[in-house]
């Protein structure tokens, strides 16, 4: 059997109420040479009933249920292993493709330019009822940027400037390693770094997908723990020393102080003890020094954020629209 050009992957868990919208947004694509892999991680709702109804009508849909539950990252990697397409497109069970040309528009740059290893797009933010609240984009204009520079900007700003798994596409051959199971919250960002070490990023400012925010999403559960802080420290350990980042002393100090301030805010919000906050801060900046410089940091932080924002938005790596 000839493999499809694109493997669209939906790893899902207890998202039966959202799946019809996600599945229909994929089946309604103008580009049709794709397979749709839906892997349910042992849901307790009626996911199987919902998906089987669609699979009975469209042979491009392949559906399976894990037994037992293998966890979020392992389920993502199972999708990658089973995918047969040249290109990988994740669409999470609670997200939606809002353009009928989303697959085609994300695939075209990868087909045209072998130096591009990751395609991302702007996205709409929707709520549980699919109402659009805003558009989120990291760039003002379509942008083509070197992979190491994209990583450098994300690390320096301590932000995922690429986006969630639903808003990217990449080649299967570039992701053989799989998502890194050491991470819990920013596992997607770490994979984007891995892919960007292989080539360039193209960012499309047309919103092609919608990312849904709701209380039951995994990121909401992780936010109640310290998963984000743990992952940020881990990604610094894994990437800060990479020679292509070229961070000088001042940049490293800013990154360290930003992270410590993030830790301190967790303590102030009563999501961690002072003892734990002090321990985490001491790893990057001596705690007494952090407290001494905190008033000054609060004064200059808005200016630093503005400079970073302007530098990214009007950067010289932008390509013509």
N, C-alpha and C positions, 0 to 999 in steps of 0.2 A: 504493500500500500504506500502510495506517495505521501511523504510527510507534509503537513500543512506549513505554510509560511510563518504563521504566528501561533504560538500557544498562549491562549488567554487563561489565566489561572485564578480560580476563586477558592482560597483556603478559608473555610468558614466554621463558625461555632456559635450556635444558638442565634442565628440571624434570619430565621425563616420569614419574619415580617418584612425584612428589607430585600430578600433575595429576588422576588419577582421583578422589581425595578432594576436591579443590577443585571440580571440575566437578559431581560428584554432590551436593555441599552446595548448589550453586546450583540444579540441576535439581529438587531436593527442596523448594524453597521453596513455601510455601502461596500466595504471590503469584506469579502466572504471566505477567503482562503485561510481559515483558522480552525483550531480545535478549542473547545471550551472544557477545561478540566476543573471539576468541582470536587473538592475533597473535604468532607465533613469530619471534624475532629470529635466524633461521638457526641453530637448534640442531644439535648434532652427535650427540644421542642420538635415541631413537625417539619424540620428541614428536609428530611428524606421524601416526605409526601410532596412538598413543593417542587423539589428538583426533579423527581421522577416524572412528574406531569409534563415538564418541559423536555426531558430526555426522551420521552416516548414520541415526541413530535419532531425532534431534530437530532439526526445521527452525529452531528458534530459535538454533541455533549457527552462527556464521559464522567460518570458519577461514582464515587466510592465513599465508604464510611470507615474511618479508623476504629479499630477495637484492640486495645483500649485507647483512651485519649493520650496523644503523644505530645501535646503542648504546641504553642503558637509557632515558635521558630522551627521545630522539627516538621510541622505541617507545611510551612513555607518551603522547606527544603525537599519534602516529598513531592510537592508540585514541580519543582525544578527537575528532579530526577525522572519524573514520568513525562515531562513535556517533550514533544517530538518536533516542535517547530524550530525554525532558525532564530526567531525572535521571541522574547518573553514579555508578556504584558500582564501584570497583576491587576486585578480589579477586586477589591475586598467586598465581602458580601453586603456591607452596609454602604458602599460607595456606588457611583454611577458614571458612565460615559455620557457626557451631555452633548457631544458632537457626533453625528453619524459618520464623520470622517476621522474620528480620533485615531483608529488603528492605522489608517493610511497616512495621516499627517505625521505620526510619530515614526512610522516605518521608513518613510521616504528618505530622511537624512541618513539613516543607518545604511540604506541601500546605496545611496549616492556617494558617501564618504566613509571609507574604511577607517579613517583616523578618529571618527566619532565613536565613543564607546557607551555613551549614555545620553538619552533624550529625555527631557522633562518639560512639563508645561505648567502654565498657571492653572489655577483651579477655583471653582466656586465653592463656598462653604455653605452647607445646607444643614437644616435641623432634622429632627425626627419625622416631621411632616413634609420634608423635601422643600421647605421654604428657603430661598437663597438669602443669606444674611450679608455676604460680601464676596468680593473677588480677592484672592491672595496671589501675588506675584512677586518674585524676588528681583525682577528687572523691569525696567520701563519699556525696553525694546527687545526684539529677538536677539539673542546673544550666543555667540560661539566663543568658547573660552578653553584654554589649555586645562587639562585635568588637574595638574598639580596646583595651578592657580585657583581653581574652584575649591579644592581641598583647603588651600591656604586661607581663603576668605571664610569658609565655614568654620575652621578652627579659630581664627582670630575673632570672629563675631560670636562664636559659640552658638551658632544657629544652623539648622538644617535648611540651607538655601536651595536645595534641590527639590524637596517635597516628599510626600508619603509614597508608598509603593504603588498606589493606584495612578500616580501622575507620571510614571516613568516607563521607558521601554529600553531593552538592551538585548545583546546577542547571547544566546544560550552558551556558546563556546567560551564566553568571557566569565561566566558565573559558575564554572565547574566546582569551585571550592565550596559554594553554598553560603548561606547566611551564617554568621559566627554565633554559635549558641552560647558563648560566654556573655553575650549582651542580652538585656531584657527589654529596654525601653527604646534605645536609639540603634537597634540592630539594623534597621534599614539604612541609616546614615553611614554606618560602618561599611556596609556593602557598597554604597555609592562611592566611598573612598577607594575601596578595592577595585571597582570598575574604572574609576577615573585615573588610577595609576596606569591603566592600559590605553588611555586615549582621551579625547576631548569631550566636553559637554556642550550640547546645544540646548538652549532654553527657549521655548516657544511661549510668547506672551498671550496667545489666544487660549482662553480656558477651554480645555478639551474634556475635563473630568470634573466631578464634584466629590468633595470629601465631606462626609457626614460627621457632625459632632453630636454626641449623645451620651448619656450617663453610663451606658453599658459597654462602651468601647474599651479595649484593652488599655489604652493610654490613660483612661480615667482611673482604672484600677491601679495601674502602676504609679500614678501621681500621688496616691495615698501612702505609698511606701517611699523609700529613698532610691528607687531603681534608676531614676534619671541621674542623680548625683553619682551613683556607683558607676554607671555607664560613661559619664563624662570623664571621670577619673581614669577609667579603663582606656578610653579612646585617646586621652592625653598620653598615657603610658605607651600605647601602641603606635602613635603617629607623631608626637611632638618632636621626636629626635630624627625623623626622616629628613635627609639632607635637602630634598627639593623644596622644603617649606621656607628655608632661609630666614627664620625668625631671629632677630637680634635680641640683645639683652632687654631693651625697653619693651618690645613687643611681648616677650615672654613674661615680663613683670605684669603687664596689663592683663594678659590672659590669666595668669595666676590670681591676680587680685579680683578679676571678674568672677572667677570660679569661687573664690573665698566669700565674696559678697553674696553669691547665690546660696552658698551653704548657710551663711549668717541669716539670710531671709527665711530659710527653712526653720532655723531655731526660733526666730522672732514670731513665726506663724505656729509655733508649738508642734511642729511635725518631727522634731528631733530634740534630744536633750542637749543642754549646753556642753556637757562633757563630750558628747559625740561631735558636736560642731567644732569645739576647740581642737579635738584630735584631728579632724579632717583638715581644718585650716592650717594647723601646724605642719602638715605635710608639704604645704606650698609656700606659706609665708609665716614667719614667727608671729604667734597670736598677739603678743603685746604690740608688735609693730603694726599689725593689721588694725587693731583698735585705735592706735595713735593716729593712723593715717585715714581712718574711716570718714571723719567729717570732710576732709579735703577731697577724698574720692567721691563722695556724694555730690560735691560741688562740680567736679569736672566730668562726672559720668554722663550727664546729658550731652555735653559737648562732644565727648568721645563717640557716643552713639550717633550723633548727627554727622560727624566726619565719616564714620564708617558707612553710614547710609548713603551719603552723597557720593563717596568714592565708588561704591558698588553700582549705584544707579547710573552714573555718568562715566563709568570706567572705559578705558581705551580699547577694551577687547570686544566691544559691541560690534555687531555686523549690521549692515543696512536692513531695514524692514522690508 
